[in-house]
Amino acid sequence: MPDVVTLSGSPVMPSRSQHLLCVAEEMLCERGYSVRRIDVRQLPAQALIYGDWNDPAVRAALETVVAARAVIVATPLYKASYSGALKTLLDLLPQAAFAHKPVLAFATGGSLAHLLALDYALKPVLVALGARLMLDNVFATECDLHQTNGAYTLTGSLAQRLSSAVESLAQALEDREALARLRASTVLDQISAVAQ
Ligand SMILES: Cc1cc2nc3c(=O)[nH]c(=O)nc-3n(C[C@H](O)[C@H](O)[C@H](O)COP(=O)(O)O)c2cc1C
């Protein structure tokens, strides 16, 4: 079981949003956390589109997400929302897949125009999957990530923002009281859902 599972939602390579994940993964590994990445591009497209939970690769990916202690989701912005490729994977996850887990979201977009897509589009989906501890997300535009000879470099404040986000994830993983409260609030959610 990995400490942290990272979900890469870009359908294309090279990917700026996946690069943010790579940097965060390195930071987490340096801190001694185990990390496993699930790249939607590497999963069988037909199984994702047809919602085939029984496909071995899809099933293994879903089990990894459920077993992890924390999640980082990264996506490009497409048409003022997160990618459809990411949605094909999120749709197959069990309802409470993100319960009890700190969740961090990264997104890259062409400009700041759709910055709020993380809040109005992605966040409701993460909450529907049980996420209750949502850490401050990281959004980057093309100007924040320069590409030279196929490699990306972080510019401006992006490296610092990523580092702070990873720090907050590490703190959340170590904060046993907060995680216990998270478990308690999820139980209360379930009780009130049954009572309705
Ligand atoms: C089909 C398509 C739709 C896009 N729509 C948006 C958009 O609505 N808003 C935005 O800010 N960027 C948009 N972009 C730009 C991407 O979000 C941007 O290039 C991003 O960095 C790509 O991330 P990736 O390299 O991880 O795939 C779009 C790009 C494509 C290819």
The ligand as an SDF file (V2000), in Angstrom:
LIG
                    3D

 31 33  0  0  0  0  0  0  0  0999 V2000
   -8.5310   20.5070  -26.0670 C   0  0  0  0  0  0  0  0  0  0  0  0
   -7.9070   21.5410  -25.1590 C   0  0  0  0  0  0  0  0  0  0  0  0
   -8.7200   22.3610  -24.4320 C   0  0  0  0  0  0  0  0  0  0  0  0
   -8.1720   23.3100  -23.5690 C   0  0  0  0  0  0  0  0  0  0  0  0
   -9.0090   24.1050  -22.8480 N   0  0  0  0  0  0  0  0  0  0  0  0
   -8.4860   24.9840  -21.9600 C   0  0  0  0  0  0  0  0  0  0  0  0
   -9.3340   25.7930  -21.1650 C   0  0  0  0  0  0  0  0  0  0  0  0
  -10.5590   25.7480  -21.2630 O   0  0  0  0  0  0  0  0  0  0  0  0
   -8.7580   26.6360  -20.2710 N   0  0  0  0  0  0  0  0  0  0  0  0
   -7.4010   26.7390  -20.1340 C   0  0  0  0  0  0  0  0  0  0  0  0
   -6.9300   27.5240  -19.2860 O   0  0  0  0  0  0  0  0  0  0  0  0
   -6.5690   25.9860  -20.8850 N   0  0  0  0  0  0  0  0  0  0  0  0
   -7.0740   25.1250  -21.7900 C   0  0  0  0  0  0  0  0  0  0  0  0
   -6.2390   24.3430  -22.5550 N   0  0  0  0  0  0  0  0  0  0  0  0
   -4.7690   24.4430  -22.3600 C   0  0  0  0  0  0  0  0  0  0  0  0
   -4.2610   23.3350  -21.4340 C   0  0  0  0  0  0  0  0  0  0  0  0
   -4.9760   23.2980  -20.2330 O   0  0  0  0  0  0  0  0  0  0  0  0
   -2.7920   23.5850  -21.1170 C   0  0  0  0  0  0  0  0  0  0  0  0
   -2.0450   23.5060  -22.2910 O   0  0  0  0  0  0  0  0  0  0  0  0
   -2.2660   22.6030  -20.0830 C   0  0  0  0  0  0  0  0  0  0  0  0
   -1.0200   23.0690  -19.6030 O   0  0  0  0  0  0  0  0  0  0  0  0
   -2.0720   21.2020  -20.6540 C   0  0  0  0  0  0  0  0  0  0  0  0
   -1.6630   20.3570  -19.6020 O   0  0  0  0  0  0  0  0  0  0  0  0
   -0.8930   18.9820  -19.9000 P   0  0  0  0  0  0  0  0  0  0  0  0
    0.4270   19.3810  -20.5440 O   0  0  0  0  0  0  0  0  0  0  0  0
   -0.7240   18.3370  -18.5700 O   0  0  0  0  0  0  0  0  0  0  0  0
   -1.7350   18.1700  -20.8350 O   0  0  0  0  0  0  0  0  0  0  0  0
   -6.7640   23.4160  -23.4390 C   0  0  0  0  0  0  0  0  0  0  0  0
   -5.9370   22.5730  -24.2150 C   0  0  0  0  0  0  0  0  0  0  0  0
   -6.5000   21.6470  -25.0640 C   0  0  0  0  0  0  0  0  0  0  0  0
   -5.6010   20.7290  -25.8550 C   0  0  0  0  0  0  0  0  0  0  0  0
  1  2  1  0
  2  3  1  0
  2 30  2  0
  3  4  2  0
  4  5  1  0
  4 28  1  0
  5  6  2  0
  6  7  1  0
  6 13  1  0
  7  8  2  0
  7  9  1  0
  9 10  1  0
 10 11  2  0
 10 12  1  0
 12 13  2  0
 13 14  1  0
 14 15  1  0
 14 28  1  0
 15 16  1  0
 16 17  1  0
 16 18  1  0
 18 19  1  0
 18 20  1  0
 20 21  1  0
 20 22  1  0
 22 23  1  0
 23 24  1  0
 24 25  2  0
 24 26  1  0
 24 27  1  0
 28 29  2  0
 29 30  1  0
 30 31  1  0
M  END
$$$$
